[in-house]
């Protein structure tokens, strides 16, 4: 039963990502079911695979289910964005801000070099993961949780901030609020996650998952008529999806309510 719940949580995390991705992109790129379910499939697979490493009681522990959702959310985003940024070959002219790794806003056309850089980045992120574990093993009993939340809990938010600045700043300029937003939100979510686990790595990863989910919700649904940065100034080629995409909003809201309901159960039940 735990394994089935882990897979279900992965599916819900993926549907959440699939929906905000479709909502912002469909008016510009059109809609296809395979593309919509891409994140859902990846997240479902990760939901099942990750359970073999954590082995949490997902049947009886609402807080564990809440944290697991954030954990899988982050892992799916990392895997999918790595593929899109370093491996996928795609015409970048349709974007205002290129979605492929490059230097100073210009996509790197040499695929071998781009993938090699991506592998170095992936290795560095794995190194960070093991460094956090080693630091926790050495200092876990001596470091107060509030300091863990501010430093370790916001760490992947800082990685996201620097990565976003590397991609966006050469095109649209550096925005101070935008740069510090991810680490600040990550630290806030880390405080919430720390109510259910003391594992530094879980706090850091799950907090980043919730950070992406909340910031993307804010950007996508808080400003529904404002084109995302990557499509700024680009024409809306599929205006029919400005209306059709609204049919997915109840699913998106329902998943958020379910997640926050588990948070409340974990804190107060």
N, C-alpha and C positions, 0 to 999 in steps of 0.2 A: 504493500500500500504506500509506503514512503516513496518508493521509486516512481510509482504512478503519479503521486502528487508532485514530485520533483519535475517530471515531464510536463505536467499540466501547468505548473508555475512558469516553466520555460516557454510554453506556448503562449501564455497570457502576456509575458514580457515581450515576446516577439510580435504579437498582435498590436501591442501598444506602440512599439517602434514602427511597425509597418504602417500604422494608421497616420501618425503624424508625418512620416515620410511621404506617403501618398498625398496627404492634404496639401502640403506645400509644393510638391513637384508636379502633380497631375495636370494643373492648368498649363504648365509649360512643356511637359514631356508626354502627356497622355497617360493612359492607365492600362496596365495589363495585370492579370491575376498572378502570373509567375513572378513578376517584379514585386507585386504587393506582398506575396507570401515568402519572399526571399529571407527577410529577417526572421520571420516566424519559424521557418524550417531550421535555420541556423540556431536560433534560440531554443527550440524544442530539443534538438540534438545535444546542445550544451546543458540543458536542464537535466537530461538523463545522465550525461557523462560526469558532470560535476558532483552529482550525489555520491559517487563512489569515493570521492575524496573527503567529503564533509560528514556523511552518515548522520545527519541530524534527524531528530524526531519531528518530522513534518506533519504527522498525523495529529498529534496532541498539542504542539507548541505553535501558537499563532505568531509569536515573535520570530521564531525560526523561519516560518513561511514568508513573513515580511522581509527579513534580511535576505533570504534566498532569492527573492524576486529582484532585489537591487543587485545582488551578486551576478546573476545570470544576465541582467540588463547590461552591466558593464562589460562582461566577457563577450557578449554578442556584438556590442558596439566596437570593441577593440578588434575583433576578428573581421567584421565587415568593413570597417574603415581602413584597416590594413590592406585588405584586398583592393578596395576602391582606390586607395591613395598610391600604393606602390606596384600593384600587379595588373589591374584591369587596364586594357587598352580601349580608349574611348575618345571620340572627337571632342576636344575641349573648347572648340570655338562656340559651342552653344551656351557656355558659361561666362558670366562676367568675371567671377573668381574661379580660376582653374581648380578642379577637384583632383588633380594628379600632382604627385610630388614634383617640385621644381625649385629653382633658385631665383629669388627676387621676382616672384610672380610669373615666371616663365616655366611651363611644364618641361620636365626632362624627357626627351624623346628616346634616349638610350635605355631600353628596357632592362638590359642586363645590369647596367650601373644603378638604375633606379631600384631594382629588386635587391641588389647587393646592399644598398644603403638601407632598404627596408629591413633586411635581415639583421643588420647591425642595430637598428633601432629596436627591433623585437628582442634581440639578445640583451640590450641595455635595460628594457622594461622587465624582462625576466630576472636580470641581475638585481634590479630594484626590489622585486618581490622577495628574493632570497635574502637581500640585505636587510629588509624590514623584519623578516623572520629571525635572522641572526641577532639583530638589535633587540628584538623583543625577548629572545632567549637570554641575552646578557643583561638587559636593563629593565625588563618587564615589571619586576617587583619594586623597582626604585623610581619609576617615572610615573607621576600622577596622571590620571586619565584625562584631565583637562588639557594637559600638555600634549598627550598623545592625539587628542582630537584636533588641536590646533596645528600640529606639525604633520604627524603621520596621516591623520584623517583627511587633510587637505592636499596631500602630496600629489595624487593623481589629478586633482583639480589644477595644480600648477603645471603638470605635464600637458593637460588639455589647453591651458592658457597659452603656454609657449608654442604649442603646435598650431593653435588657431592664429596666433600673431604671425608665425612664420608664413602661413598660407594666405592670410587676409591682409595684413598690414601693407605689403608692397602695392596692393591694388587700391584699398580704400583708406589707407592711413592707420595709424595707431590710435586706438581708443582706450583710454585709461580705465573707464568703468567696465568695458567689455573684458579687458585683460584680467582684472582682479575679481570679476564676478564668479568665475568657476571655482577658484580656491576658496572664496568666502562661502559660497553655497555648499561646497563639499565639506567644509569644516562644520557647517550647521547640520548637515545630514549625518556627519560622523558622530556628532553628539547624540543624535537620535539612535543610530545603529548601536552605539556603545551601551545603550540600555539593555541590549539583548546578547551581546558577545563581548569578550575581552580580547579576542584575537586581533592584533594590529592589522594583519593583512586583510582579514575579512572586513574590518571597519573601513580600511582605505578603499578596497575594491567596491564594496556595496555602496559606500557613500558616493563614489563617483557615478555608479549606476543611477542612483536617485537624483544626482546632480544633473546628469544628461536628461533624464525624464522630465524633471521640473523645468529646466531652462528651455528645452524644446517645446514644452507645453506653453510656456510663457511667450516664446517667440512665434510659435505657429498659430495659436488661438487668441493670443492677446492682440495681435496685429494681423488679422486674417487677410486684409486687403493690401498689405505691404509685401512686395516681393522679397524673398530671402536674398541675402547678399550675393549668392552665386548666380542669381537670375536678375539682379538689379539692372534695369534698363533694357531687359530682353522682352520681346513681345510675348503675349499670352496666346499660344498657338492652339490651345484646346479650351476655349472659354466655357464649354458645356460642363466642364468639371468644377467650375466655381460653384455650381449648384449641386451636382451629383455627389461631390465629396461630403456634403453635409449628412448623407445617409449613414456615414461611418462614425459620426460624432457620438451617438449614444453608446456604441461599443467602447469607445475611448474613455468616455466619462465613467462607464460602468466598471472598467478595469481599475481606474483610479480610485473609485469608491471602494472597491473590493480590497485594494492594497491598503488604503488608509483605514478601512475597517479592521484589517488584521493588525495594523499598528495600534489602534485603540484597544483591541482585545488583548494584545500583548502587554500593553501598559497597565490596563485597568481591570482585566478579568481576574 
